[in-house]
Structures are given as C-alpha cells and as structure tokens.
Amino acid sequence: MKAEKQVSINKLAFTGYKATIAVFLWFSFFLKIKWLIAFNFCFLLASALLKIKNAPLVLLYTPLARKISPALETVDEAGIGFAQVFGASIHLIALILLYLGMVKAGWTVVFFLAVLKSISVFGFCSGLKLYQWLKKG
C-alpha cells in the first residue's frame, strides 16, 4: 500500500480556512444567499486542485498566522483533498437543489454542511474520517 503523503501547514491558517468556509455557510443559510454557496464551492474545488498547502485561503492566512503562532499541523494530503472534493460535491448538490426550486431540501443540505464544517473547525473533519474509513476497507 502506498504511504500517505503528510504535509505541514500553519495550524492557525488551516483553522482560519475551515472557519471561513463555515462562516460563509452560516451566512448563506441565515440570509438565504445562494452565491455564497457557489463561492465556497469554488474555494473547496480550487483547494483540492492546488492541494492544501497551496489552497487560496491557507495562502491568504499564512503570513499573519505565522506572526501570531508558528505552530504547524501535519495532515494527510490525499485525505484532505478527498474531504475538499467531497465537500465541494455536497455544495454542488445543495446549489442544484436550490436552483431547481427544491428550496427546503437545498437549505437543509446547507444547514448540515454548516454544522459539519463548524465541527471541523474544532478538529473533527467528517470528510477526512470518511476517507480514512473507506481506505481501511
């Protein structure tokens, strides 16, 4: 089996990345702003394509985060990439539901995304856990 590629990123920048996605989800849910969901979708997809170390929000937060705290977090690059693609896919499902007029179902998906992303800010990433579970077979 291929060994996991571990990468180190600034812990505070990584937390800021997750918190920004969560805040945008909560704003979109409470204010019913569909384009914020699309914005999050783009951030997650770009982050998955560029890898977590070069994710737009991580790069944005890293210079300031380093000044506040130099602490690093080591993450499984493939696992985080899977979680980002999985999250982006669920964002896309929510957008499709909302634009097809299935408003209640769409906003319900957004609510659960916001809850799960908020939990991930504190260290439990459901997408990463799903990846690890699937990888074990």
N, C-alpha and C positions, 0 to 999 in steps of 0.2 A: 504494500500500500504506500502511496506517495505521502511523504511527510508534509505536514501543514506548514505553510509559509507564515511565519509570525512577523508582524511589523510593529514598530513602536511609534506612537504618536503622543502628542501632548494630551494629558488626561483632561485638562480643563477645556482645551479646544474641542476634544471629542464630545465632552458633556455639553458644551455650547452648541455644537452641531445638532445633537439629539434634542436639546431643549428648544432650539429654533424651529425644528420640524414640528415638535409637539405644540408650541405656541401658535404656529400658523394653522395647525389643525383645529385647535380650540377656537381661534378667531373665526375661521371659516365655518365651524359648526354653529357657534352662537350668533354670528352676524349673517349667516347664510351666504357666504361669499365663495362662489364656485371657483373663481380664477385662482384663489389661494391654494386650492387642492391641486390644480394644474401646475402651479408654481412649485409646490412640494414634489409633485411627480417628477418635474424636470430636475430638481436638485438631487433627488434619490437616484434617478437614472444616470445623471452626469457623474455622481459619486461612484456608482457601480462601475461605470465605464472607465473612469480615471483612477480607480482604486482609492481606498480610504485615505491613504497618505496624501493624495492629491485632490481630495474632494473639495469642491469650491468653498463650502462653509468652514471646513477644517483649515484650509489655507488662509481664509479670512481671519479666523480667530487665533491662529497660532502665534503671530508676533506679540500680541497683547498678552495672551495666555502664558507665554514663556516668561514674561516680566513678572507676572503675578505668581506663577507656580511652575517650576521646571519639571514637575513630576510627569513621568511617562507611563503610558498604558500599553501593554503588549496585547495585540489582538490577532486572531486568525484572519488573514486577508481574504481567503476564499469564503469563510463563514460570514464575514461582514458583507462581502459582495453579494452572497446569496440573500442575506437579510434585506439588503437595499433593493435588489431586484424584486423580491417577494413583496416588500412594502410598496414599491412603485406599482406593481401589478394590482395590488388591492386599491391603491389610489385610482388607478385607471378604471377598475370595476365601479368604484364609487362615482367617478365622473360619468361613465356610460349610463349608470342608473339615473343620475340626476338629469342628464341631458335627454334621456328617453322619457322623462316625465315620471319616473318611479321615485318621486321625491322622498317619501318616507323611508324606503329601503336605502336610498343613497345616503341620506343624512344619518341613518342608523349605522351604516358602514363607516362613515366619517367619525361618528362618536366612538365606536370601538377602536378605530385606528388611533384616535386621540388618547384614549385610555391606555392602550398598549404602548404607544410612543412615550407617554408620560411615565409609565413604569420603567421603560428602558433608560430614562434619564438617571434613574437611581440604580442602574446596573443589571437589570434583568431584561435581556433582549429576546423577545419571543421568536423572532425570525432566526436568530443565531441558535437558539435552543432547538428549533425545528431542524435546522441544518445538522446540528450535532446528533440529533435523534435519527434522522434519515441516514446519516453517514455510518452510524453503528449498525444499521441494517436490522 
